[in-house]
Amino acid sequence: MDRSDVAERGGALARGRVVVAAALVLVGMTGCGELTGAGSPPAREASILGDAATWQVMAAPEPAAEGSTLRVGVTRLGCANGVTGEVLEPTVVVDGEKVVITTTVEHFSGGADCPGNDVVYLDVELGPDALGKDLVDAACLDDGEAVGTAACALGAARWHLPTASGLDEVDPWTAPADYSFQVTSLCGERAFLGTFDIQVSADEVTSVASLDGRSPDLAKSDAMTVQDILHEARAGLSDGRTVRLSADEEGDPRYVSIGDNLAQSDGASCYFIHELSSASRSR
């Protein structure tokens, strides 16, 4: 792979505008969460009385000093004839290095078929205490109601909300000889959009598989390694663009974004790495 081409992928990989909203999205609504401290009670009693739901990030949040607005797609967990229904006010709790977001939906009683429920849009307001932290779906935590379902296959962390300020440089990262990672790419106009499982050997993609069906036939040449993502970030810095990066406790990249106005700009890039593993070290 020619590393000099990576920074230009935003245009070279374009295959038409990818719309974030899936065809299954039947209902749109806007709500707001209340940012509370760790251990605080739910924002509304209704959040306790509703039925369980899971959520996915539908657009990359743009960080600012006062926080951010997070657009999510909420899906009822249980059977309800394909209908998620009304989404109740979410609960947002800052807990250490993560922001735990709980979404519930109006209670449904009675028998129902399980064709897969529709997705309902919800805007969640996050305050400044959420900056620099992973955004986590409470239903996928160890004691969550969705644990063991496909919705939690990649763990509870859905995205990372970076701090408002960008970086001056991107630290070196030593890639294992062979590794795999699961990554969500949300921003820009490119082929590499969606959630993927990628296998890498000697700095080259050896296999790529779509995990969400958005780009099921993505070619290996259109997929990116972690090294590619970091090279794109360094190229962005050289071009005077805003680059934000977060690493996990082991120093592996966790979140990378290049550019501003992430949800709207065709030239922006943003990546969230759910898990990175290699045979040479235990994760």
C-alpha positions, 0 to 999 in steps of 0.5 A: 500500500502506497502510504502517500495516497492515504491522506487523499482517500477522502476523495479517491475512495468516494462512491457516492454520498452515504446517508447515515440513516438506515432504511429501517429508520421510520420515526425521528424524534429529539430528546435531551439527557441530563448530565449527572455525576457518578452515582447520581439517580436516573434523570426521570423515574420513567427511565426505570419503568420503561423497556430496555433499548440499545443505541448506536451513534448515528453521527460523530459528535462535534466537541466544544468547550461546553460539551456536545450533542450526540445523535443516536439511533435507539432500538427496542431490545424486546419483541414488539412487532417491529416497533421501537415506539416512544423513547423515554428521556435518557439517563446520562451518568459520568462514571470515571473515564466513561459516560454511561448512557441509558435509553429506554422505551415506552412499555409494551405488553402482550405477545409480539413477533420479532422481525427486528424493531425500527430505529428512532433518532434521539439527540442527547445533550452532553456537558463538558464533563463528558469530554475526553471520555468513551460513550457507553451503552448501559444495556451492554455493560456486564449487568445490562439487559442486552449482554449476549445479544448482537447489539453488544457484540463489540462491547459497551463502548460506542464512541469517544467524545474527544476534548475540544482542542486538537493536537500539535503532533501525533505520537509514534505507534509501533504496530504488531507484525500481525494484528486484528482490529474492529473499527467504526468509520463515520465521517466524510464521503468515502468507501470506508464507512461502517463498522469492520473487522480487519486483519493486518499482516506486515502493514497490509490488510489481509482481510476485511469484513463488514460487521454492520452491512453498510459496506459489505463488499469493501475491497481490501485496497479500500480498507485502512490499517491503524498505521494508515489512520495515523498517517492520515492524521499526520498528513492532516496536521501538516495541512493545518487541519484539526486532529484529535486522538485518544489512546487506551491504557496500553497506548493503542489508538482508540479514537482519531478524527481529522477536520472540523464539522465532523458530521457535515463535512465531506472531507472529515474523517473519524474512527473509533477502534473498538478492540485491537489484538495481536498474537504477540501480546495479551489484551 
